[in-house]
């Protein structure tokens, strides 16, 4: 009876949530209009048709984001509290008594369920990105990337689940701390292998063909103490019209990477500005700060997940901490806690991005190039100059374009202005 009541509440709550976010995005929020004539005023760099399309696309994108935001929590809640995961386990145990095979099968089922739950929203997002001219990726290529996501997610989930099962058996009291200790070398390892193993799975990466541009970028890097010897370009023009650049890796493994759309569609001084922004991340140790923040938040998440797990055990929601369905409850707890700390993590990210903008304008001494870069990025991605507050707090890893452009405009007009648009 209680389960039926929860089911009805979940259904009603889901429809209420969809209705609320629909009205928030499409009815209640008003479009932000920067000071007329300023560099952040869309009328100064977008046509009337471009502004109309950007406004339409922003609403669709924001609605889909809010629709997807709690989905992971809902998936794991349903799997655990409605006994679906336990039913899977019973069926698997009748099929095989080998613990390793049971773990593989339950991992596949969890990963596939999560993948299929998210797939419709992600396909709708892809559809509208095509409709509004941001994505040029073929459906076959898009599906290939999603299957690659699924494969990597499944492998990671298998190893994480296996480690959790072992540690829960070895130490029911401190499993969360031992898990965190093991996550430290794994996280550091991922930072090292991502540039050379993971990224090339999605995109073709090759040395930058423009020797003169490479020389100027490496000069900027050298002035900032980055030990990079080559600049790379990544082939994304067959997938997107957006622009990007990044510096990743650590030490001798550091590499500067430009999207080919950035190289082909931005002027040289604009490319140097966007590259200087990424160099700023590296020089100011944002990779290390991000890694430290990830590990610190991981410790927090695992500790409070243990508290939630013990509460569930006392309430007899969990029969045994060694049971494989315990993994589902842990995933549910982690998704709830991750959602709770998301605004804080994004606020920290926006501060680091502002620092990188400041570094770029100091390094290049060319705020005008930065303004043009952000205007072109907004046009290419049908970007929103200033999103609604809720969207900014829950989604934006960077300051809004209105804030970034206004900062550069203030720097240009007033000299070394170190005030942040977020402050």
N, C-alpha and C positions, 0 to 999 in steps of 0.2 A: 504493500500500500504506500509506504514511504517512498519507494522507488518511483511509483507511478506519479506521485505528487511532485517529486523532483523533476521528472520528465516533463510534466505540464508546465512547471515554473520555468524550466529551461527553454521550452518552446515559446512561451509568452514573453519571457525576458529577451529572447533573440529577436522576436518581431518588434518589441518596443525599442530595442537598441538600434535596429535598422531604421525604424521610423525617426528616432531622435537624431541619428547622424545624417539622415537624409535632409531633415529640416534644418539642421545646423549648417550643412554645406550649401544646400541649394536655396534656402529661404532666409535664414537668420543672418548669415555673414554678409557683410558689405565689402565691396571691392575697395582696397586701399589705393588712394591716389596721392602720390608724392607731390611735393611742391612743383607747381606748373613751371616748366622751363628748366628745371634742374636736370642733371644728367641721369637721375633715377626715374624721371618722368617717362613712362613708356611712349607717350606721344612724341618724344624727342628722338626716338630711334626705332619705333615700330609703326607700321601703317595701321590704319583703322581696322582692316581685315585681320592683320596679325594680332592686334590686341583682342579682337573678338574671339579668334581661335584660341589664343592663350587663356582667356578667361573661361571658355567652355572646357578646355582640356584640364585646367587646374581643378575645376569642380569635380570632374569625373575622377581624376587621379586622387584627389583628397578623399572622396567618398569610398573608393576602392581601398585606399590605405586604412581608413577607419574600420571598414568592413573586415579586413584581413587581420587587424591588430590583435583581437582577442581569440583568433581562431585556434591557435596552438593550445591555449588554455582549455578551450571547449573540447577539442579533440581528445586530449588526455583525460579530461574530466569524464567524458562519456565512456571512454574505454575502461577506466578504472571503476567508477562508481555505479555503472550499469552492468558490471560483471562481464563485459565483453572480453577483456584481456584474460580474465580467469577462465572463461569458457574456452578460449583459444588454447590456453595452457593445458587444460584437461584433455582436449582433443590431441594435442601434440604428444602428451605423455602416453596416451594409448597407442600412438604411432611409433614412438621410440623412447627408450629409457636412457639413451645417451645424453648426458647433460649438455655437451658441446653442440649436438644436433638440435636439441631443444632451444638453445640460445640462438643459434643461427636462424631457426624458423620464426621464433618470436620477434627477433630483430627485423627480419624481412617483413613480417606482418605489420609491425609498428611503423617502419619506414614507408611501406607502401600506403598505409592508411593516411599518414601525414602528407605524403606526396599527392595522393588523390584528393584529399580535402582542400589543399591549396591550389591545385591545378586549375579549376574553373576560374578563380579570381585572377590568377596569373595569366591565363589565356585571354581573359577580357582586357586586362591591362595591355597585353601584347597587341590585341586587336585595335584598341584605341590609339596606341602608339603608332601603329601603321596608318590608321585613318588620319591622324593629325601630322603625319610626316616626320615623326621623330625616329621611328624604327623603319629600316629597309630590309630587315632580316627575313629570309624565307621561312615558311612554316616548318619545313624539314630541318633547317638549321636551328630554329628555335626549339623544336622537339629534341634534337640531339643534345643541346645544352641542358635542357631540363632532365634528360635521362642521365647525363653526366652528373648533374646535381644530385639526383637520386642515388647514383652509384657511390659517390663520395660520402653522402649522408649515411648510407647504409653501412659502409665500411667503418666509418667513425663511430656510429651508434653501436655496432657489434663490439668493437674494442672497448668502448666506454662501459657498455653493459657488462661485458665479461669481467672487467676490472672491478666494477661495483659489486658484482655477485661474490667475487673472491674476497674482497675487503669486508663486505658485510658478514661473511662467515668467519673471517679471521678476527675481526674486532667490531662488535656491534656498537661499541661506545665511541671509538675514534675513527670509524671508517671515513667520515667526511674529511678529517684532517689528512689522513693518508692519501685519499683521493686527490686532495688539493696539492699535496707534495708531488705526486706523480704528474699533475697537470703542468707544473712549472717547467720541467725540461721539454715536455711536449709542445707547450706554447712557444718556447724559445726556438725549438726545432722548426716549427711551422713558419716562423719569421724568416728563417734561413732558406727553407726549401720552396716557399711560395713563388719567388721570382723565377726559379729554374725548373720547377716540376709542375706546380699547380697551374700557374698562369698560362703556360704554353698549351695546356689541355683545352683551353677555351679559345685562344687566339694565336695566330701566327705572329711570332716576334722575331725581328731581324735587326741588324745594325742599321743605324740611321744612314740613309743614302746621301743626304746633303752634307758634304764635308765641311763647308763653311759654317753652316748652322751648328753642326756638332762642335766645331772649334769654339764658337762663341758661348755655347752652353757649358762646355767643359771649362772654359775660362771663368764663368760664373761659379761653377762648382768648385774650382780650385781656390778661388777667392774665399769661399765659404768652408774650405777644409774637407770637402767630400772626396774620397779616394776613388772616384769613378774614372775609368779609362775609356769607356765607350758610352754612347747614347743609343738607345734602342727605340724603334718604332713598332707599334702593335697595329695589326691590320683589323680595323673595326668598321671601315667604310661600307662593308657588305652587311653590316648589322645595324648601324645607327648613324644619325646625322649630328649627334652631340659631340662635344669636345672634352678632352681631358688630358692630364699628364700626371705622372706620379714618380716618386722616388721610393724604392723599397729595398729590403735586405739590410744587412748590418755589416759594417767593416768592409773587407775586401769583396764581399758579396753584394755591396750596394750597387744599384743600377738606376739610371735615369731613363724613364720610358715616356714617350709621347704617342698619343693616338695619331693615326695617319690623318684623321679628319682635322686634328689640330694643326698639323703641318701644312695641309693643303689649303685650309680656309682661313687661317689667321695670318696677319702680317708678322714679320720677323720680330719686331719689338713686342708684339702681343704674345708671341710664343715665348720670348725670353722672360716676360713678366710672369706668365703662368708657370714656367719652369722654376723661376725664382721663388714663387710661392711654395712649390714642392721642396725645393732646396731648403727653404726656411723650416719646414717640418723636420728635415733631417738634421740641420745644424742646431736647432733648439732642442734636439733629443726627444721629439714628440713620439718617435717610434718606441723609445724606452719608456716614456711617460705613459703611452697607451698600453704597453705591455704590463707595466706596473699596476695601472688602473684595472686592467683586465684580471690580473692575478688577485688583486685586493678584492674586487667585486666577486670573484670566484670563491674566495674564502668566505665572504659574507653569505653568498648564496648557498654554499654547501652547509655552513653552520646552521642557518635557519631552515634549510631543507631537513636536516637531522632533527630539529625541534618539531617540525611538522610530521615527520615520519614517526617519531615517538608518540605524538598525540594520536595519530592514526592507529598505531599499535595498541595503545591503551583503550581506544574505542573499539578495538577488534575489527577494524576495517582491513587490517592486514593480519593474516594468520601467523606468518613467519617472515622474519627479515631476510631469510635466505630464499624466499619464494621469488620466482622470476617476475611475477606481477608487481613486486615491490619496485622494480625498475620503472614501471608505468607511473606509479605514485611519485617517485623521485622526479621523473620528467615533468609531471603535472606541477609539482611544487616549484621546480626550477623555472618553469614558464610563468607561473604566477609572480614569483619574486622578481624575475627579470623584467616583467611588465611594470612592477612597482618602482624599480630603480631606473627605468629607462629615461625619464625626464632629467634626472641628475647626470647620467652618462652623456646625454646629448648636450646638456648645458656646458659640460667640460669640453666636449668635442668642439662646440661653437667657439669657445674661448681660444682653443688651440688654433683653430682655423683663422680667427681674427689675428692671432699672433703671426701666423704665416703670411697673411696679407700685409701686415705692417713690415715684416722682414722683406717682402718682395719689393715694396715701394721704396724702402730704404736702400736696398741693394741696387735696384735699377734706376732709381731717381726719375721714374717715368710714370707718375700717377695717371696721366692721360692714356697711356697704353693699357693700364689696368682697367680704367673705366670702359674703354672700347672693348676689351676682352670680355668683361662681365655683360655688357650689352649684347655682344654677339652670342655669348653662351645662352643668354636669356632667349634670344630670337631662335637659336637652333633647337632648343629643348622645349619651346613653348612654355618657358618658365614663368613662375609667379613672382612678381617683384616683392610683394609683402603678403605672405599667407596669413590666414586667421590664426589667432594666438594658440589655440589648441593644436593645430597642425604643426606650428613651429615647435612647440614644447615636446610633442610626441614623435616628430618625424625628422626635423632638420638637424643634420650634423654640421652644417655651415651657417653662419649668419645669413640673413635674407639678402637678396640682391639689392634691395633698397638700402639696407644698412651698409653693405660693402661698397656700393657705388658712392653713397653719401660720405663715407669715411674718406675715400680717395679724392672726392671732390673737395672736401674740407682740407685734406693734405695739400692738394694742388693750390687752393686759394689762400690757405693760411699757414703754409710751411709745415714744420714737423709736429703735426697734431697727433698725439698718441691716445686720444680718447677713442673708446670702442663704441660702435653703434649699439651694442647690447647693454652698455653701462648707463 
